[in-house]
Amino acid sequence: MQTIIKQKLYSLTLIISFFLIELSLRINSYKITAFIIWLNIRKIKTIKCKSKNLKKVLVFPKTGRYEDLIESYRVQNKNNITFFILPRLFLKKIFSHHFININKQDYFTKPANSYELCQKKQYIKYLTNVFSLLDKFIKLDGFISFNIFYRSEKYLEEVFNNLNKIYIILHKESAFTPIEEINSIKVYKKYNSESLATKISVYSENQKKILIKSKIGTNNQIHVNGCPRSDYAFRLRKIKPKKNIIIYYMIEKNRGSNLILMKSNINWEKLYDQTLEYLINFAKQNQNIKIIFKGKIGIHTKKNFNVNILPKNCSFIVGGSGELFLRNASVVIAFNSMAIFETIASNRNLIIPNFNRESIKKKNMLLKLSHQNYFVNTKKQFNKKLNFYLNSKYENSNLSRSDQKILKYYLGSIDGKSARKVQIFLNKALN
């Protein structure tokens, strides 16, 4: 009951805050904006720190990389950094006000004309004044965001450069298909300017090469630290999963439409529908099995995913960190996502739908894999493999050399020590 009341109060606070932010933008009041932002800054209590000589760092949270930050300080309570968060919605609100009627997208952040350049300058000026005034309420030593190419955050690097503040990007992108690797370099270089961030952390050497080739960052600026949240997956190898739980990380129908030649007609809708149908049929025939349909915020919603068609032994969950469901899963179903590599790292049984021979017909649009054993090509094969895995005894087997190679390529590590690397990286950059 208390939790529900707190959630309602928080929602009310946000509504009032957004109203006041809108008002402050209309009257061009840096002071009111700074004050409202200060009221909405919260300390990250899960990260412990010592009380002396504290550095204060503001984080703009994003699912995935935010979990990377939490994981990096999971067992560390002697650092001298205290972390705070500010919902990214506040930045989006300020951005939208300055770029009204301008359709700026993530990954396409460079001003396209003189008007957009003018609005960019106004946006940077506004935020520079706001964060300068924010120092009167809370003295911040640094800032952290999680993607170089988010439209409302791209210009933060210029803001904090103006203020001589440390700005670090724990860049979230890593899992690119072969065609995305090629086209991302073109898109990054043509539609985005070089990053002025103090330091950039990436998962893998491959991502570092892409950012350097596209002139976004430099060798000294970009550091390869691996994927901290994947450390959790590696730890799961020693934990026996529950017997009758299947987790399905739902297919993104339009994954990669921006970076694959900037076409919007590339989709996996047929495979999405097939996987959904086969899995629901399996659930109906095996009511002792629990199946979790894990969706992504902004991708899978109750409106476009009819939860009423799900059998009682199925549940639909959207939002939150996906890797947490790995612990109890005896079988994982995933396609073209980081969940594939986290599943391999966790030693869970993996099934990749391939009902239309996607692995052959659209190979360049699929993430690289060590071998083809994970794919299932027919409904019969799908059901057979599900039954086999659900009735198999769990064994903590070693990673094959081919799996080690592919995990290194995408996750940047095979030892489960990425969190420690990011922690050392941040401590050095912020002190």
Secondary structure, 3 states (H helix, E strand, C coil): CHHHHHHHHHHHHHHHHHHHHHHHHHCCCHHHHHHHHHHCCEECCCCCCCCCCCEEEEECCCCCHHHHHHHHCCCCCCCCEEEEECCCHHHHHHHHHHCCCCCCECCECCCCCHHHHHHHHHHHHHHHHHHHHHCCCCCCCEEEECCCCCCCCCCHHHHHHHCCCEEEEECCCCCCCHHHHHHHHHHHHHHCCCCCCCEEEECCHHHHHHHHHCCCCCCCCEEECCCCCHHHHHHHHHCCCCCCEEEEECCCCCCCCCCCCCCCCCCCHHHHHHHHHHHHHHHHHCCCCEEEEEECCCCCCCCCCCHHHCCCCEEEEECCCHHHHHCCCCEEECCCCCHHHHHHHHCCEEEEECCCCHHHHCHHHCCCCCCCCCEECCHHHHHHHHHHHHCCCCCCCCCCHHHHHHHHHHHCCCCCCHHHHHHHHHHHHHC
